[in-house]
Amino acid sequence: MPVLVFCEVKCRSGLGYGDPLEAITWAKVRTLRRLALTWLGSSRSGCLRSGSTRSACCCPATGRP
């Protein structure tokens, strides 16, 4: 069964401006969910399951994880 995941990803070069997850507010999560539902309602993706998540990473100054 196909699964489609909508994901907000934040990447920063360090923690000087806080944890990258802090940049993903609940307002952004609600917007992502609303957009995902709108897209699913208008597409013919065939996905019977979907989900949303958030992810964060810190990359060194070289820009490589």
N, C-alpha and C positions, 0 to 999 in steps of 0.2 A: 504494500500500500504506500503510495507516494506521500511524503510529508514535506511541507514547505515551511521554512523557518524565516521569519523576519527578524533581523538583528541590528541593533545599534552598536557600533564599535567606536571606541575612543582610544587613541594612541597618543602618548606624550613622551617627550625625551627625558623627563624626570618628574619628580614630585614637587618641584618648586611652586607650581600653581595648584597643588592638591592632587589627590588621587583621581585618575581619569574617570572612575565610576561616578565621582561627585558631579561631573559635567552632564551626566544623563539624569535629568530631573524627572519627577513623576509626570510633569506636563509633557515632556518629550516621549515618555513611555506611552501615555494616553494617546498622543498624536500618532505614534507608530502603530498602535493597535487599531486606531480608527482608519488609518490609511490602508493597513493590511486587510481589514474587513471590507473596505470599499473596493480594493483591488480584487479580492477573492469573489466578491459579489458580481463584478463585471467581467471576470475572466473565465475562460474555459480550461483552467489548468488541470482539472481532473483530480486535484488534491482533496482528499476526504478529511485530512488532518492538517492542522497548522498550529504554529506556536510563535511566541515572540520571546526574545531574551536580550540580554545586554552583555557586553564583553569589554574588557579594557586590557591594555598592555602598556608597558614602559619600554621604550627603545633607547639605547645609548645614543650619544651625540652623533655617532656615525650614521644613524638612520636605519640600522639593521637590528632586528630583534635578537 
